[in-house]
Amino acid sequence: MTNSRQSALSKHWSGSIALMRRGSRIVFIVFFLACVLFSAAVAQQASGLETTTPRGLDMAPAESTTIAAAPLVEAPSVSSYAGDYPGEPGFVPLTGGERANLYFKGYLGAPSTYVLALFEGGGSQIAGTPDGWPRTFNGYERRAATSLALNVTETAVRSAGDAAMRLDPRYFPCRCGGVLHRSWYALKMTALAYDNNGHVHLDLPRFAADYGGSMFVTTWYPASYSPLTQGIKLGHVQVGFDLGFNLYREFSPEMKRVLHVFHRP
Protein backbone atom coordinates (compact mmCIF):
# COMPACT_ATOMS: atom_id res chain seq x y z
CA MET A 1 0.00 0.00 0.00
CA THR A 2 2.83 2.32 0.96
CA ASN A 3 4.76 1.53 -2.23
CA SER A 4 1.73 2.14 -4.41
CA ARG A 5 1.11 5.46 -2.66
CA GLN A 6 4.73 6.48 -3.13
CA SER A 7 4.54 5.46 -6.77
CA ALA A 8 1.39 7.53 -7.26
CA LEU A 9 3.00 10.52 -5.56
CA SER A 10 6.09 10.10 -7.73
CA LYS A 11 4.02 10.03 -10.91
CA HIS A 12 2.04 13.06 -9.74
CA TRP A 13 5.25 14.96 -8.98
CA SER A 14 6.79 14.02 -12.33
CA GLY A 15 3.66 15.19 -14.12
CA SER A 16 3.71 18.45 -12.15
CA ILE A 17 7.36 19.05 -13.08
CA ALA A 18 6.64 18.40 -16.77
CA LEU A 19 3.65 20.75 -16.65
CA MET A 20 5.73 23.40 -14.90
CA ARG A 21 8.42 23.08 -17.56
CA ARG A 22 5.94 23.64 -20.36
CA GLY A 23 4.11 26.40 -18.51
CA SER A 24 7.24 28.27 -17.43
CA ARG A 25 8.60 28.10 -20.95
CA ILE A 26 5.45 29.66 -22.37
CA VAL A 27 5.29 32.31 -19.63
CA PHE A 28 8.90 33.39 -20.06
CA ILE A 29 8.68 33.42 -23.86
CA VAL A 30 5.62 35.66 -23.65
CA PHE A 31 7.33 37.87 -21.07
CA PHE A 32 10.49 38.09 -23.17
CA LEU A 33 8.51 39.11 -26.26
CA ALA A 34 6.62 41.67 -24.18
CA CYS A 35 9.94 43.16 -23.03
CA VAL A 36 11.19 43.43 -26.60
CA LEU A 37 7.93 45.01 -27.78
CA PHE A 38 8.03 47.43 -24.85
CA SER A 39 11.54 48.53 -25.75
CA ALA A 40 10.57 48.89 -29.41
CA ALA A 41 7.57 51.04 -28.45
CA VAL A 42 9.79 53.28 -26.35
CA ALA A 43 12.19 53.66 -29.26
CA GLN A 44 9.42 54.59 -31.67
CA GLN A 45 7.97 57.20 -29.34
CA ALA A 46 11.33 58.83 -28.77
CA SER A 47 12.37 61.64 -31.03
CA GLY A 48 15.17 59.50 -32.40
CA LEU A 49 17.91 57.16 -31.31
CA GLU A 50 21.15 58.86 -30.46
CA THR A 51 24.34 57.22 -31.59
CA THR A 52 26.58 59.06 -29.15
CA THR A 53 27.20 58.14 -25.57
CA PRO A 54 24.11 58.87 -23.42
CA ARG A 55 24.23 62.04 -21.37
CA GLY A 56 25.98 61.60 -18.09
CA LEU A 57 28.53 59.14 -19.51
CA ASP A 58 31.00 61.65 -20.88
CA MET A 59 34.55 60.36 -20.63
CA ALA A 60 37.80 62.22 -20.91
CA PRO A 61 38.01 64.51 -23.96
CA ALA A 62 40.67 62.37 -25.60
CA GLU A 63 38.46 59.28 -25.58
CA SER A 64 35.80 58.35 -28.10
CA THR A 65 32.24 59.33 -27.22
CA THR A 66 30.56 56.58 -29.22
CA ILE A 67 28.87 53.67 -27.50
CA ALA A 68 31.30 50.82 -27.08
CA ALA A 69 30.22 47.26 -27.77
CA ALA A 70 29.97 45.55 -24.40
CA PRO A 71 27.97 42.73 -22.80
CA LEU A 72 24.90 43.66 -20.80
CA VAL A 73 22.96 46.88 -21.09
CA GLU A 74 25.12 48.91 -18.76
CA ALA A 75 27.50 51.17 -20.61
CA PRO A 76 31.01 50.70 -19.21
CA SER A 77 32.01 53.33 -16.68
CA VAL A 78 35.38 54.03 -15.11
CA SER A 79 36.47 55.65 -11.86
CA SER A 80 37.63 58.72 -13.80
CA TYR A 81 33.97 59.35 -14.61
CA ALA A 82 33.58 63.12 -14.75
CA GLY A 83 29.82 63.50 -15.12
CA ASP A 84 27.20 64.22 -12.51
CA TYR A 85 25.78 61.40 -10.46
CA PRO A 86 22.04 60.73 -9.97
CA GLY A 87 20.52 63.34 -7.65
CA GLU A 88 23.10 66.01 -8.43
CA PRO A 89 21.97 69.27 -10.06
CA GLY A 90 23.65 68.64 -13.40
CA PHE A 91 22.54 65.01 -13.79
CA VAL A 92 20.33 64.28 -16.80
CA PRO A 93 18.45 60.92 -16.69
CA LEU A 94 18.41 58.58 -19.66
CA THR A 95 15.57 59.16 -22.08
CA GLY A 96 13.44 56.34 -23.45
CA GLY A 97 15.31 56.56 -26.74
CA GLU A 98 18.68 56.30 -25.01
CA ARG A 99 17.53 53.25 -23.04
CA ALA A 100 16.35 51.59 -26.23
CA ASN A 101 19.61 52.56 -27.92
CA LEU A 102 21.61 50.85 -25.17
CA TYR A 103 19.61 47.66 -25.63
CA PHE A 104 19.23 47.46 -29.40
CA LYS A 105 22.53 49.00 -30.54
CA GLY A 106 24.71 48.62 -27.45
CA TYR A 107 23.72 45.00 -26.83
CA LEU A 108 21.78 43.23 -29.61
CA GLY A 109 23.80 45.04 -32.27
CA ALA A 110 27.16 44.39 -30.63
CA PRO A 111 29.29 41.54 -32.06
CA SER A 112 30.65 40.88 -28.55
CA THR A 113 27.21 39.63 -27.52
CA TYR A 114 27.46 36.71 -29.92
CA VAL A 115 31.19 36.11 -29.47
CA LEU A 116 30.60 35.84 -25.72
CA ALA A 117 27.90 33.21 -26.29
CA LEU A 118 30.31 31.18 -28.43
CA PHE A 119 33.01 31.31 -25.75
CA GLU A 120 30.56 30.44 -22.98
CA GLY A 121 29.26 27.53 -25.06
CA GLY A 122 32.84 26.31 -25.41
CA GLY A 123 33.39 26.54 -21.65
CA SER A 124 30.24 24.53 -20.98
CA GLN A 125 31.34 22.02 -23.61
CA ILE A 126 34.68 21.49 -21.87
CA ALA A 127 33.01 21.21 -18.46
CA GLY A 128 30.38 18.85 -19.84
CA THR A 129 27.44 20.82 -18.49
CA PRO A 130 24.63 20.18 -18.52
CA ASP A 131 24.97 16.42 -18.12
CA GLY A 132 23.08 14.55 -20.79
CA TRP A 133 24.12 16.75 -23.71
CA PRO A 134 26.82 15.15 -25.87
CA ARG A 135 30.25 16.67 -26.31
CA THR A 136 29.72 16.85 -30.04
CA PHE A 137 29.14 19.77 -32.38
CA ASN A 138 25.41 19.34 -31.83
CA GLY A 139 25.98 19.59 -28.09
CA TYR A 140 28.10 22.70 -28.59
CA GLU A 141 25.34 24.29 -30.65
CA ARG A 142 22.87 23.67 -27.83
CA ARG A 143 25.19 25.13 -25.23
CA ALA A 144 26.07 28.23 -27.25
CA ALA A 145 22.42 28.86 -28.15
CA THR A 146 21.44 28.42 -24.49
CA SER A 147 24.08 30.94 -23.43
CA LEU A 148 22.82 33.46 -25.98
CA ALA A 149 19.19 32.88 -24.94
CA LEU A 150 20.13 33.38 -21.28
CA ASN A 151 22.02 36.61 -21.92
CA VAL A 152 19.38 38.08 -24.24
CA THR A 153 16.54 37.18 -21.86
CA GLU A 154 18.34 38.64 -18.85
CA THR A 155 19.10 41.87 -20.69
CA ALA A 156 15.54 42.24 -21.99
CA VAL A 157 14.00 41.64 -18.56
CA ARG A 158 16.37 44.02 -16.84
CA SER A 159 16.00 46.74 -19.47
CA ALA A 160 12.22 46.67 -19.19
CA GLY A 161 12.34 46.52 -15.38
CA ASP A 162 14.76 49.42 -15.11
CA ALA A 163 12.59 51.54 -17.41
CA ALA A 164 9.43 50.69 -15.45
CA MET A 165 11.03 51.46 -12.07
CA ARG A 166 13.01 54.44 -13.44
CA LEU A 167 16.32 52.93 -12.36
CA ASP A 168 19.54 53.91 -14.07
CA PRO A 169 21.24 50.81 -15.55
CA ARG A 170 24.69 52.37 -15.61
CA TYR A 171 27.46 51.77 -13.10
CA PHE A 172 28.63 54.87 -11.23
CA PRO A 173 32.05 54.22 -9.65
CA CYS A 174 32.71 54.86 -5.98
CA ARG A 175 33.88 58.34 -5.03
CA CYS A 176 36.09 56.86 -2.37
CA GLY A 177 39.61 55.58 -1.94
CA GLY A 178 41.12 52.29 -0.92
CA VAL A 179 40.72 48.82 -2.34
CA LEU A 180 38.46 47.58 0.46
CA HIS A 181 36.06 50.53 0.31
CA ARG A 182 35.78 50.35 -3.46
CA SER A 183 35.37 46.57 -3.44
CA TRP A 184 32.61 46.84 -0.84
CA TYR A 185 30.91 49.48 -2.95
CA ALA A 186 31.05 47.24 -6.05
CA LEU A 187 29.57 44.42 -3.98
CA LYS A 188 26.72 46.63 -2.73
CA MET A 189 25.93 47.89 -6.21
CA THR A 190 25.37 44.30 -7.31
CA ALA A 191 22.18 44.40 -5.25
CA LEU A 192 21.36 48.13 -5.40
CA ALA A 193 20.67 50.72 -8.09
CA TYR A 194 20.16 54.47 -8.34
CA ASP A 195 16.91 55.97 -9.51
CA ASN A 196 16.76 59.21 -11.48
CA ASN A 197 16.59 61.25 -8.26
CA GLY A 198 19.68 59.72 -6.69
CA HIS A 199 17.84 57.42 -4.28
CA VAL A 200 19.18 53.91 -3.85
CA HIS A 201 16.80 50.96 -4.25
CA LEU A 202 17.03 47.20 -4.21
CA ASP A 203 17.80 46.23 -7.79
CA LEU A 204 14.78 43.99 -8.32
CA PRO A 205 15.10 43.99 -12.15
CA ARG A 206 18.62 42.55 -11.87
CA PHE A 207 17.48 39.67 -9.65
CA ALA A 208 14.39 39.05 -11.78
CA ALA A 209 16.65 38.89 -14.83
CA ASP A 210 19.34 36.67 -13.29
CA TYR A 211 17.01 34.15 -11.68
CA GLY A 212 14.15 34.37 -14.18
CA GLY A 213 16.46 33.94 -17.16
CA SER A 214 18.27 31.04 -15.50
CA MET A 215 15.02 29.25 -14.68
CA PHE A 216 13.85 29.87 -18.24
CA VAL A 217 16.79 28.20 -19.98
CA THR A 218 16.71 25.15 -17.69
CA THR A 219 13.24 24.30 -19.04
CA TRP A 220 14.93 22.75 -22.10
CA TYR A 221 17.77 21.13 -20.14
CA PRO A 222 17.71 17.33 -19.73
CA ALA A 223 14.79 15.98 -17.70
CA SER A 224 16.94 15.57 -14.58
CA TYR A 225 17.28 19.36 -14.31
CA SER A 226 14.60 21.37 -12.53
CA PRO A 227 14.03 25.13 -12.95
CA LEU A 228 13.44 25.37 -9.19
CA THR A 229 16.71 23.62 -8.33
CA GLN A 230 19.38 23.92 -11.01
CA GLY A 231 17.69 27.06 -12.34
CA ILE A 232 18.07 28.80 -8.97
CA LYS A 233 21.69 27.62 -8.69
CA LEU A 234 22.42 29.02 -12.14
CA GLY A 235 20.89 32.30 -10.97
CA HIS A 236 23.41 32.38 -8.11
CA VAL A 237 26.19 32.03 -10.69
CA GLN A 238 24.79 34.90 -12.74
CA VAL A 239 24.75 37.18 -9.68
CA GLY A 240 28.40 36.22 -9.12
CA PHE A 241 29.20 37.23 -12.69
CA ASP A 242 27.50 40.58 -12.04
CA LEU A 243 29.74 41.13 -9.02
CA GLY A 244 32.85 40.29 -11.04
CA PHE A 245 31.78 42.71 -13.78
CA ASN A 246 31.23 45.47 -11.20
CA LEU A 247 34.72 44.90 -9.79
CA TYR A 248 36.16 45.10 -13.30
CA ARG A 249 34.41 48.40 -13.99
CA GLU A 250 35.43 49.80 -10.60
CA PHE A 251 39.12 49.01 -11.03
CA SER A 252 39.41 49.16 -14.83
CA PRO A 253 41.41 52.46 -14.83
CA GLU A 254 44.14 50.89 -12.68
CA MET A 255 44.08 47.71 -14.76
CA LYS A 256 44.45 49.70 -17.98
CA ARG A 257 47.38 51.67 -16.54
CA VAL A 258 49.14 48.45 -15.52
CA LEU A 259 48.61 46.90 -18.95
CA HIS A 260 49.85 50.11 -20.57
CA VAL A 261 53.07 49.93 -18.56
CA PHE A 262 53.66 46.29 -19.54
CA HIS A 263 53.02 47.03 -23.22
CA ARG A 264 55.10 50.20 -23.31
CA PRO A 265 57.86 49.91 -25.98
C-alpha positions as CSV (number, residue, x, y, z in Angstrom):
1,M,0.0,0.0,0.0
2,T,2.8,2.3,1.0
3,N,4.8,1.5,-2.2
4,S,1.7,2.1,-4.4
5,R,1.1,5.5,-2.7
6,Q,4.7,6.5,-3.1
7,S,4.5,5.5,-6.8
8,A,1.4,7.5,-7.3
9,L,3.0,10.5,-5.6
10,S,6.1,10.1,-7.7
11,K,4.0,10.0,-10.9
12,H,2.0,13.1,-9.7
13,W,5.3,15.0,-9.0
14,S,6.8,14.0,-12.3
15,G,3.7,15.2,-14.1
16,S,3.7,18.5,-12.2
17,I,7.4,19.1,-13.1
18,A,6.6,18.4,-16.8
19,L,3.6,20.7,-16.7
20,M,5.7,23.4,-14.9
21,R,8.4,23.1,-17.6
22,R,5.9,23.6,-20.4
23,G,4.1,26.4,-18.5
24,S,7.2,28.3,-17.4
25,R,8.6,28.1,-21.0
26,I,5.5,29.7,-22.4
27,V,5.3,32.3,-19.6
28,F,8.9,33.4,-20.1
29,I,8.7,33.4,-23.9
30,V,5.6,35.7,-23.6
31,F,7.3,37.9,-21.1
32,F,10.5,38.1,-23.2
33,L,8.5,39.1,-26.3
34,A,6.6,41.7,-24.2
35,C,9.9,43.2,-23.0
36,V,11.2,43.4,-26.6
37,L,7.9,45.0,-27.8
38,F,8.0,47.4,-24.8
39,S,11.5,48.5,-25.8
40,A,10.6,48.9,-29.4
41,A,7.6,51.0,-28.5
42,V,9.8,53.3,-26.4
43,A,12.2,53.7,-29.3
44,Q,9.4,54.6,-31.7
45,Q,8.0,57.2,-29.3
46,A,11.3,58.8,-28.8
47,S,12.4,61.6,-31.0
48,G,15.2,59.5,-32.4
49,L,17.9,57.2,-31.3
50,E,21.2,58.9,-30.5
51,T,24.3,57.2,-31.6
52,T,26.6,59.1,-29.2
53,T,27.2,58.1,-25.6
54,P,24.1,58.9,-23.4
55,R,24.2,62.0,-21.4
56,G,26.0,61.6,-18.1
57,L,28.5,59.1,-19.5
58,D,31.0,61.6,-20.9
59,M,34.5,60.4,-20.6
60,A,37.8,62.2,-20.9
61,P,38.0,64.5,-24.0
62,A,40.7,62.4,-25.6
63,E,38.5,59.3,-25.6
64,S,35.8,58.3,-28.1
65,T,32.2,59.3,-27.2
66,T,30.6,56.6,-29.2
67,I,28.9,53.7,-27.5
68,A,31.3,50.8,-27.1
69,A,30.2,47.3,-27.8
70,A,30.0,45.5,-24.4
71,P,28.0,42.7,-22.8
72,L,24.9,43.7,-20.8
73,V,23.0,46.9,-21.1
74,E,25.1,48.9,-18.8
75,A,27.5,51.2,-20.6
76,P,31.0,50.7,-19.2
77,S,32.0,53.3,-16.7
78,V,35.4,54.0,-15.1
79,S,36.5,55.6,-11.9
80,S,37.6,58.7,-13.8
81,Y,34.0,59.4,-14.6
82,A,33.6,63.1,-14.8
83,G,29.8,63.5,-15.1
84,D,27.2,64.2,-12.5
85,Y,25.8,61.4,-10.5
86,P,22.0,60.7,-10.0
87,G,20.5,63.3,-7.7
88,E,23.1,66.0,-8.4
89,P,22.0,69.3,-10.1
90,G,23.7,68.6,-13.4
91,F,22.5,65.0,-13.8
92,V,20.3,64.3,-16.8
93,P,18.4,60.9,-16.7
94,L,18.4,58.6,-19.7
95,T,15.6,59.2,-22.1
96,G,13.4,56.3,-23.5
97,G,15.3,56.6,-26.7
98,E,18.7,56.3,-25.0
99,R,17.5,53.3,-23.0
100,A,16.3,51.6,-26.2
101,N,19.6,52.6,-27.9
102,L,21.6,50.8,-25.2
103,Y,19.6,47.7,-25.6
104,F,19.2,47.5,-29.4
105,K,22.5,49.0,-30.5
106,G,24.7,48.6,-27.4
107,Y,23.7,45.0,-26.8
108,L,21.8,43.2,-29.6
109,G,23.8,45.0,-32.3
110,A,27.2,44.4,-30.6
111,P,29.3,41.5,-32.1
112,S,30.7,40.9,-28.6
113,T,27.2,39.6,-27.5
114,Y,27.5,36.7,-29.9
115,V,31.2,36.1,-29.5
116,L,30.6,35.8,-25.7
117,A,27.9,33.2,-26.3
118,L,30.3,31.2,-28.4
119,F,33.0,31.3,-25.8
120,E,30.6,30.4,-23.0
121,G,29.3,27.5,-25.1
122,G,32.8,26.3,-25.4
123,G,33.4,26.5,-21.7
124,S,30.2,24.5,-21.0
125,Q,31.3,22.0,-23.6
126,I,34.7,21.5,-21.9
127,A,33.0,21.2,-18.5
128,G,30.4,18.8,-19.8
129,T,27.4,20.8,-18.5
130,P,24.6,20.2,-18.5
131,D,25.0,16.4,-18.1
132,G,23.1,14.6,-20.8
133,W,24.1,16.7,-23.7
134,P,26.8,15.2,-25.9
135,R,30.3,16.7,-26.3
136,T,29.7,16.9,-30.0
137,F,29.1,19.8,-32.4
138,N,25.4,19.3,-31.8
139,G,26.0,19.6,-28.1
140,Y,28.1,22.7,-28.6
141,E,25.3,24.3,-30.6
142,R,22.9,23.7,-27.8
143,R,25.2,25.1,-25.2
144,A,26.1,28.2,-27.3
145,A,22.4,28.9,-28.1
146,T,21.4,28.4,-24.5
147,S,24.1,30.9,-23.4
148,L,22.8,33.5,-26.0
149,A,19.2,32.9,-24.9
150,L,20.1,33.4,-21.3
151,N,22.0,36.6,-21.9
152,V,19.4,38.1,-24.2
153,T,16.5,37.2,-21.9
154,E,18.3,38.6,-18.9
155,T,19.1,41.9,-20.7
156,A,15.5,42.2,-22.0
157,V,14.0,41.6,-18.6
158,R,16.4,44.0,-16.8
159,S,16.0,46.7,-19.5
160,A,12.2,46.7,-19.2
161,G,12.3,46.5,-15.4
162,D,14.8,49.4,-15.1
163,A,12.6,51.5,-17.4
164,A,9.4,50.7,-15.5
165,M,11.0,51.5,-12.1
166,R,13.0,54.4,-13.4
167,L,16.3,52.9,-12.4
168,D,19.5,53.9,-14.1
169,P,21.2,50.8,-15.6
170,R,24.7,52.4,-15.6
171,Y,27.5,51.8,-13.1
172,F,28.6,54.9,-11.2
173,P,32.0,54.2,-9.7
174,C,32.7,54.9,-6.0
175,R,33.9,58.3,-5.0
176,C,36.1,56.9,-2.4
177,G,39.6,55.6,-1.9
178,G,41.1,52.3,-0.9
179,V,40.7,48.8,-2.3
180,L,38.5,47.6,0.5
181,H,36.1,50.5,0.3
182,R,35.8,50.4,-3.5
183,S,35.4,46.6,-3.4
184,W,32.6,46.8,-0.8
185,Y,30.9,49.5,-3.0
186,A,31.1,47.2,-6.0
187,L,29.6,44.4,-4.0
188,K,26.7,46.6,-2.7
189,M,25.9,47.9,-6.2
190,T,25.4,44.3,-7.3
191,A,22.2,44.4,-5.2
192,L,21.4,48.1,-5.4
193,A,20.7,50.7,-8.1
194,Y,20.2,54.5,-8.3
195,D,16.9,56.0,-9.5
196,N,16.8,59.2,-11.5
197,N,16.6,61.3,-8.3
198,G,19.7,59.7,-6.7
199,H,17.8,57.4,-4.3
200,V,19.2,53.9,-3.8
201,H,16.8,51.0,-4.3
202,L,17.0,47.2,-4.2
203,D,17.8,46.2,-7.8
204,L,14.8,44.0,-8.3
205,P,15.1,44.0,-12.2
206,R,18.6,42.6,-11.9
207,F,17.5,39.7,-9.6
208,A,14.4,39.0,-11.8
209,A,16.7,38.9,-14.8
210,D,19.3,36.7,-13.3
211,Y,17.0,34.1,-11.7
212,G,14.1,34.4,-14.2
213,G,16.5,33.9,-17.2
214,S,18.3,31.0,-15.5
215,M,15.0,29.2,-14.7
216,F,13.9,29.9,-18.2
217,V,16.8,28.2,-20.0
218,T,16.7,25.1,-17.7
219,T,13.2,24.3,-19.0
220,W,14.9,22.8,-22.1
221,Y,17.8,21.1,-20.1
222,P,17.7,17.3,-19.7
223,A,14.8,16.0,-17.7
224,S,16.9,15.6,-14.6
225,Y,17.3,19.4,-14.3
226,S,14.6,21.4,-12.5
227,P,14.0,25.1,-12.9
228,L,13.4,25.4,-9.2
229,T,16.7,23.6,-8.3
230,Q,19.4,23.9,-11.0
231,G,17.7,27.1,-12.3
232,I,18.1,28.8,-9.0
233,K,21.7,27.6,-8.7
234,L,22.4,29.0,-12.1
235,G,20.9,32.3,-11.0
236,H,23.4,32.4,-8.1
237,V,26.2,32.0,-10.7
238,Q,24.8,34.9,-12.7
239,V,24.8,37.2,-9.7
240,G,28.4,36.2,-9.1
241,F,29.2,37.2,-12.7
242,D,27.5,40.6,-12.0
243,L,29.7,41.1,-9.0
244,G,32.9,40.3,-11.0
245,F,31.8,42.7,-13.8
246,N,31.2,45.5,-11.2
247,L,34.7,44.9,-9.8
248,Y,36.2,45.1,-13.3
249,R,34.4,48.4,-14.0
250,E,35.4,49.8,-10.6
251,F,39.1,49.0,-11.0
252,S,39.4,49.2,-14.8
253,P,41.4,52.5,-14.8
254,E,44.1,50.9,-12.7
255,M,44.1,47.7,-14.8
256,K,44.5,49.7,-18.0
257,R,47.4,51.7,-16.5
258,V,49.1,48.4,-15.5
259,L,48.6,46.9,-18.9
260,H,49.8,50.1,-20.6
261,V,53.1,49.9,-18.6
262,F,53.7,46.3,-19.5
263,H,53.0,47.0,-23.2
264,R,55.1,50.2,-23.3
265,P,57.9,49.9,-26.0
